[in-house]
């Protein structure tokens, strides 16, 4: 039986080498415009807000209007999510990004045929149909994927929703693909002969995702280590995830640092606990971590002296200065989104 991967390789043999070079250069060079320093600052701030599930469109719009494809994509995603279906403005920005070679914009447009607006017949007119966007994305991604590019393999998975491409992206070292591969195996995907082999595969892929630097993978692997009574391993990966700015990991570290009796070998540190919880209060957007931190803070505060609270606020400022911005690390083109 010929697999999808073998078919792809056979197709690629027929593609002229110059086409691959052209596509590669187009894909690599078409993702962002030349921005001024002010536009770059606006884009960076907008991306921070987007990753915190807060309103980012006023800042992303500045870079999007300057022609930055990545800003155009995330601006469109926020606009689309606010309305829960494709709007003319969101589609306009997606097409602007897609025309510059932004693959995820192409994939979103290819998926637009299943949007609510398509069902009720109110979708905006597009320069291409969803099927045409699908083919356009496929033609751009396939040559790179066949050549072994991990990101292109992951994009093929996102485009086709094909487990074979997800597995290949994971095997090629794509840390988010490894996360999803582990998650789907955990839910029953694939077949395993021997008792316990499924769980070993889940652990191995979450470990690979963690080691690849993907913060949600770090947290999932930390949880596995905790279940296996590996307290040192749990502390290591939880702390590593927190240091990336991952909001959920920071909350877990704050909660454990303020917990009595101590758990998982995490020492009681009320100053650290209060400081991290206070840091999370800025998350006042769509995520729940900010509100959970706000409700947890009084329980920690009542155990502290005024001078400890003052030190905790200083700790929060020092942490913020020394680490990346808070982020939920939202999954791009999440499988269950619209």
C-alpha positions in Angstrom: 0.0 0.0 0.0 1.4 3.4 -1.0 1.4 5.8 2.0 0.6 9.5 1.7 4.3 10.2 2.4 5.4 8.0 -0.5 2.9 9.6 -2.8 4.2 13.1 -1.8 7.8 12.0 -2.5 6.8 10.7 -6.0 5.0 13.9 -6.8 8.1 15.9 -5.6 10.4 14.0 -8.0 8.4 15.5 -10.9 8.7 19.1 -9.6 11.5 21.2 -11.2 14.3 22.1 -8.8 13.9 25.8 -9.7 10.3 25.8 -8.4 11.5 24.6 -5.0 14.1 27.4 -4.8 11.5 30.0 -5.8 9.0 28.7 -3.3 11.6 28.5 -0.6 12.7 32.1 -1.1 9.2 33.3 -1.4 8.1 31.6 1.8 11.1 32.7 3.8 11.2 36.3 2.6 7.5 37.1 2.3 6.5 37.0 6.0 7.2 40.5 7.1 7.6 44.0 5.7 10.3 46.4 6.7 8.9 48.1 9.8 10.0 51.3 11.5 11.2 51.1 15.1 7.8 52.4 16.2 5.9 49.9 14.1 8.1 47.1 15.5 7.4 48.2 19.1 3.6 48.3 18.3 3.8 44.8 16.8 5.7 43.3 19.7 3.3 44.8 22.2 0.4 43.6 20.2 1.8 40.0 20.1 2.3 40.1 23.9 -1.3 41.1 24.3 -2.5 38.5 21.8 -0.6 35.8 23.7 -2.2 36.9 26.9 -5.8 36.7 25.4 -6.1 40.5 25.7 -7.2 43.0 23.1 -4.3 43.4 20.7 -5.8 44.8 17.5 -5.0 48.5 18.0 -1.3 47.6 18.1 -1.3 44.8 15.5 -3.2 47.1 13.1 -0.2 49.5 13.0 2.2 46.8 11.8 -0.5 45.2 9.6 -1.1 48.5 7.7 2.6 48.7 7.2 2.4 45.3 5.4 3.7 42.9 8.1 2.2 39.5 7.2 2.5 38.0 10.7 0.7 41.0 12.2 -2.0 40.8 9.5 -2.6 37.1 10.4 -2.9 37.6 14.1 -5.0 40.8 13.7 -7.4 38.7 11.5 -7.5 35.9 14.1 -8.5 38.3 16.8 -11.2 40.0 14.7 -12.5 36.6 13.6 -12.6 35.3 17.2 -14.4 38.3 18.5 -17.3 37.7 16.0 -17.0 33.9 16.1 -17.0 33.7 12.3 -15.2 35.1 9.3 -15.8 38.8 8.8 -14.9 40.9 5.7 -12.2 42.7 7.6 -10.6 39.5 9.0 -10.7 38.0 5.5 -9.1 41.1 4.0 -6.1 40.8 6.4 -5.8 37.0 5.9 -5.7 37.4 2.2 -3.1 40.2 2.4 -0.9 37.9 4.5 -1.6 34.9 2.3 -0.6 36.8 -0.8 2.8 37.4 0.9 3.3 33.7 1.4 2.0 33.4 5.0 1.1 29.8 5.1 -1.1 29.8 8.2 -3.3 32.5 6.6 -3.7 30.3 3.6 -4.8 27.4 5.8 -7.3 29.6 7.8 -8.8 30.7 4.5 -8.9 27.1 3.3 -10.9 26.2 6.5 -13.3 29.1 6.0 -15.8 26.9 4.2 -16.8 25.4 7.5 -17.4 28.7 9.2 -20.8 29.7 10.5 -21.0 32.5 7.9 -20.6 29.8 5.2 -23.5 27.8 6.6 -25.8 30.8 6.7 -24.5 32.2 3.4 -23.1 35.5 4.7 -19.4 34.9 4.1 -17.6 37.8 2.4 -16.4 37.4 -1.2 -12.9 36.1 -1.5 -10.3 36.2 -4.3 -10.3 32.3 -4.1 -12.7 29.7 -2.8 -11.8 27.7 0.3 -10.8 24.8 -2.1 -8.6 27.0 -4.1 -6.9 28.3 -0.9 -6.4 24.7 0.1 -4.7 23.9 -3.2 -2.6 27.1 -3.0 -1.4 26.2 0.5 -0.7 22.6 -0.5 1.4 23.7 -3.5 3.5 26.0 -1.3 4.0 23.7 1.6 4.5 20.3 -0.1 7.9 20.8 -1.6 9.4 22.0 1.7 7.6 19.2 3.7 9.0 16.5 1.3 12.5 18.0 1.8 12.1 17.3 5.5 11.4 20.8 6.9 9.7 20.3 10.3 7.6 23.4 10.2 6.3 22.6 6.7 5.4 19.1 7.9 3.5 20.6 10.8 1.7 23.0 8.3 0.8 20.0 6.2 -0.8 18.4 9.3 -2.7 21.6 10.0 -3.9 21.8 6.4 -4.8 18.1 5.9 -5.5 17.1 9.5 -3.6 14.0 8.7 -2.1 12.0 11.5 0.7 10.8 9.3 2.0 14.3 8.8 1.7 15.0 12.5 3.8 12.0 13.2 6.4 13.0 10.7 6.6 16.5 12.0 7.0 15.1 15.5 9.7 12.7 14.4 11.5 15.6 12.7 11.7 17.4 16.0 8.8 19.9 15.8 8.0 20.5 19.5 4.4 21.5 19.1 3.8 18.6 16.8 5.3 16.3 19.5 2.9 17.8 22.0 -0.1 17.1 19.8 1.2 13.7 18.9 1.4 12.8 22.6 -2.0 14.2 23.3 -3.7 12.2 20.5 -2.0 9.0 21.5 -3.1 9.6 25.0 -6.7 9.9 23.8 -6.5 6.5 22.0 -4.9 7.3 18.6 -2.6 4.6 17.1 -2.4 1.0 18.0 -0.1 -0.5 20.6 0.4 -4.3 21.2 1.9 -4.4 24.7 0.3 -3.2 28.0 1.9 0.0 29.1 3.4 0.8 25.7 0.9 3.5 25.0 1.7 5.4 28.2 5.4 5.0 27.4 4.9 6.6 24.0 2.9 9.4 25.6 5.6 10.1 28.1 8.3 9.9 25.4 6.6 12.4 23.2 5.8 14.9 25.9 9.4 14.6 27.1 10.6 15.4 23.5 8.2 18.4 23.4 9.5 19.7 26.7 13.1 19.2 25.7 12.3 21.0 22.4 11.4 24.1 24.4 7.6 24.0 24.1 6.2 25.3 27.4 2.8 23.5 27.4 4.9 20.3 26.7 7.1 21.1 29.7 4.0 21.3 31.9 2.5 18.1 30.7 5.8 16.3 31.1 6.1 17.8 34.6 2.7 16.4 35.5 3.8 12.9 34.3 6.9 13.1 36.5 4.8 14.2 39.5 2.5 11.2 38.9 5.6 9.0 38.8 6.8 10.4 42.1 9.8 12.1 40.5 9.6 15.3 42.6 13.0 16.6 41.4 12.0 16.2 37.8 8.7 17.8 38.4 10.3 20.8 40.0 12.8 21.2 37.2 10.3 21.3 34.4 7.8 23.3 36.3 10.4 26.0 37.0 11.7 25.8 33.5 8.2 26.4 32.1 7.6 29.3 34.5 10.8 31.0 33.3 9.5 31.0 29.7 6.6 33.3 30.9 4.0 30.5 30.7 1.1 31.8 32.8 -0.2 28.4 33.9 3.3 27.3 35.0 3.8 30.5 37.0 0.5 30.0 38.7 1.4 26.4 39.6 4.8 27.6 41.0 3.1 30.4 43.0 0.4 28.1 44.4 3.0 25.5 45.5 5.3 28.2 47.0 2.5 29.3 49.2 1.2 25.9 50.1 1.3 24.3 53.6 2.4 21.6 54.1 5.0 21.6 51.4 4.3 19.5 48.3 6.7 18.0 45.7 9.7 19.3 47.6 8.8 23.0 46.9 9.8 25.0 49.9 7.3 27.4 51.5 8.1 30.9 50.3 5.3 33.4 50.8 7.2 36.3 49.3 7.7 34.4 46.0 4.1 33.1 46.1 2.6 36.5 46.6 4.9 38.1 44.1 4.1 35.7 41.3 0.4 35.9 42.0 0.6 39.7 41.9 2.4 39.4 38.6 -0.5 37.4 37.1 -3.0 40.1 37.9 -2.2 41.8 34.6 -3.9 38.9 32.8 -7.3 40.5 32.6 -8.3 39.2 29.2 -9.9 35.9 28.1 -7.8 33.5 30.1 -8.8 32.4 33.6 -5.3 32.6 35.3 -5.6 36.2 36.3 -8.9 35.8 38.0 -7.8 32.6 39.8 -4.6 34.4 41.0 -6.8 37.3 42.3 -8.9 34.9 44.3 -5.9 33.1 45.7 -4.0 36.2 46.7 -5.9 37.0 49.9 -5.2 33.5 51.3 -1.5 34.2 51.0 -1.7 37.8 52.1 -3.3 37.0 55.4 -0.2 34.9 56.4 2.2 37.8 55.6 3.6 40.8 57.5 3.6 44.2 55.7 7.3 44.1 55.1 7.0 40.7 53.4 4.3 42.1 51.0 6.6 44.9 50.2 9.4 42.5 49.3 7.0 40.4 47.3 6.1 43.4 45.2 9.8 44.0 44.6 10.2 40.3 43.7 7.4 40.6 41.1 9.1 43.6 39.4 12.5 41.8 39.4 10.9 38.6 37.9 9.1 40.7 35.2 12.4 42.4 34.3 14.4 39.2 34.1 11.9 36.9 32.2 9.8 36.9 29.0 6.3 38.5 29.1 3.5 36.4 30.4 1.9 34.2 27.8 -0.6 31.4 27.4 1.3 30.2 24.3 -2.0 29.7 22.4 -1.9 26.9 19.8 -1.9 28.2 16.3 -4.9 27.1 14.3 -6.2 25.1 17.2 -7.9 21.8 16.1 -11.2 22.6 17.7 -11.5 26.3 16.9 -13.7 27.9 14.3 
